[in-house]
């Protein structure tokens, strides 16, 4: 019963329709990719969800771009500069996806590093990890400053956006490194890599749905994901 109430709170026609369209497009690209691998031995690589500048990748850029634009709109309607920090975070994700910042900088750093290899990781992986950690610390610091100075609404929305970032981190970093740490075969790595890319697509779609939902939500009926998820627990005492 609680789950039904939870869904109802986050259901309105425009945002629900957007989510349906986004997830439908994600599933279409994924299915096209699977069909090509099974029946056409890869086929047109532009339909592959792992191809740089392929159709699914460009679709992903559009999602990040729309998230930034909607966050700018939320900042404007709330007359708050705090939300601009999250704009920077997602603009960085857009720039990183489009230009491969972490891979290029990671490759440069790995060329300068002289470390022992642990857990079967490549030098490239170590370089990329350095970029990820530095980026996380930098943007984490900015978000923390905004969080400390932001109002209650901003803080609650930040909890939700942080949740999406953590999910994205799991797919984009943990699984990416895990397929080398586990020392598995090439086919298993390919499967994990496929799950990684698909997970990133779905996470971006859910994030876009969420910020759009928040941008059109009635100010008198504000709800937040993390807060409502806590309410689903029978032992919760209070919200954020």
N, C-alpha and C positions, 0 to 999 in steps of 0.2 A: 504493500500500500504506500509506504514511504517513497519507494522508487517511482511510482506513478505520479505522486505529488511533486517529486523532484523534477521529472520530465516536464510536467505541466508548467512549472515556474520558468523554464527556459524555452518554452514553446510559444513563438508568435509567428504568424504566417510569413512575413518577409524573410526573417532570419532562418526559419526552418526550410523554406524553399531554397534559399541560398545554400544551406548546408547540403540539401539533397542534390543540388546541381554540382557542387564541388566534389562530393564523394562519388557521384556518378561519373564525373570526368576522370577522377583518380582511378576508379575501378576499370574504366574503359581503357586507359593507357596501360594499366597493369595486365589486363586480359589480352590486349593486342601484343604486348611484349611476350607473354606466355605462349600465345598462339604462334608467334614467329619463331620462338625457340624450339617448340615441339614440331611444327610442320614445315618450317622454311629455313631451319638452321641459321637463326638470327635474323635473316631478311633485311629490311630497311633499318639500319642502326639508328636513324633519327627517331624511331618510335620506341627505342630502348630507354627505360627509365634511368639508366646509368650513363647514358651518353651526354657528354658536355655539349651544350647548345642544341640538344635534341628537342623534339616537341614537348615531351613531359617536363624537361628542365626549364624551358622557356615559360611553360605554364606555371612552374614553381616560382620563377622570378616575378610573374604577374601577381601571384598571391602575396609575396613579401611586399611588393610595391603597394598593393591595395591596403595591406595592414598598416603600413606607414602613413598613407593618406588618411585612413580612418582614424588613426591615433592623433594625427594633427587636427582633425575635425573635433575629436573628443576633447583635446586640449583647448580648442577655441570655444566650444559650447560650455565648458566648465570654467573658462577663464583661469586656467591653471597651467603654469609652465612645467609642472612636475611630469606631466605625461610626455613631454618632449624627450625625456631620458629614454623612455621605451621606444620612441621613434628612432632614436639613435641606435638602439640595440637591434631593431629589426632592419634598419637601413644597412647596418653592418652585415647582417645575415644575407641580405640581398646582394651587397657588394662581394661578400665572400663566395656566395654561390656562383655569381656571374663571372668573377675574375679569378677564382681559386686562390684567394689570398693565403689561407692557411697552408695550402699545398706548396705554393711557390715560395713563400717565406720559410716554410718548414724545410723545403729542399735546400734553400740557401743556408739555413742554420745547421742542418745535418751535415753539410759540407765542411762546416767549421768545428763540428763537435768531434771529440775523441773519447767515446765512452764504450764500456763493454755492453754487449747485447744481452738483455735479459728477456725471458719469456718469449723468445723467438721473434721479437720485434725488429723491424728494419730500422736503419738510421733515419729514414724518411719519417717513420712513425714517431721517433723521439723528437724530431724537429717540429712536426705538426703538433705534438703534445705541448711543446713549449709555447707555440702560438696560441693554442686553445687556453692554456693556463693564464698566460699574460692577458689575453682578451677578456677572459672571465673575471680576473681580478680588477681590470680597468673598468669594465662596464658594471661589475658588481658594486664597485665603490661609488660610481655615479648613481646607480639605482638606490643604494643605501642612503646617500645624501638626500636624494629626492624623497625617499620613504620617510626619513626622519622629519622632513619639513612639510610633507604632504598631509592632506586631510584624511579623514577616515575612509572616504570613498576611494581615494587614490591607493591607500594602503591595501584595502580589500581587493581592488582590481590587480594590484601588484602581486598579491598572493597567487591569483589565478594565472597571470602571465608567467610568473616564475614556475608554476607547475607545468605549463606548456614547454618552457625552456628546458626543464629537467627531462621531460619526455623526449624532446628533440635531442638533448645531449645523450640520452640512452641509445637512441637509434644511430645518431651521427658519429658518436665517439666510442661509447662502450662496445657496441656491436662491431664497429670497424676494427677496434683493437683486439676484441675478443676472438675474431676469426683467425688471427695470427697467434695469439697466446695459446689457444686450444690445440694448436698444431694438428689441424684436421686436413682432409684431402681437398683437392681443388673443387670438386663438385659441392662439397659441404660449404666451402668458403663462398662459392657462387650463390648458394641458397641463402646463406646469412647476409651476403651483400645485397641480394634481392629484397630480403625482409627489411634490411636497413634503409634502402632507398624508398620502398613502399611506406615504411613507417614515417619517414620524413615528409612524404607527400600528404599522408593523412593528418599528421600533426599540424602542418601548415594550414590545411583546410579547416581543421577544428579551431585553430587560432584566429583565422580570418572570420569564421562564423561568430566566434565569441566577441571580437571587437566590434563587429557589425551589430550584433545583438545589443551590446552596451551602448552603441551610438544612437540607437533608436528607442531604447527602453525608457519608459515613463520614469521621470525622476522620483516620483512618489512610490514607485514599486521596484526599487533596486534590489537585485539578488546577485549573489556571487557564488561561483562554483565551489571553492574551497569551504566556504562557510556552510553551504547547503550539504556538501559531502560529510562534513562533521556532524550535521544534524541527523544524518542517516545512521550514525552510530548510536546504539542504545545507551552507551555510557558517557556520551558527551555531556560536559558541564556548562561550557560557555563557548561562544564563538570568538573569532579573532578580535 
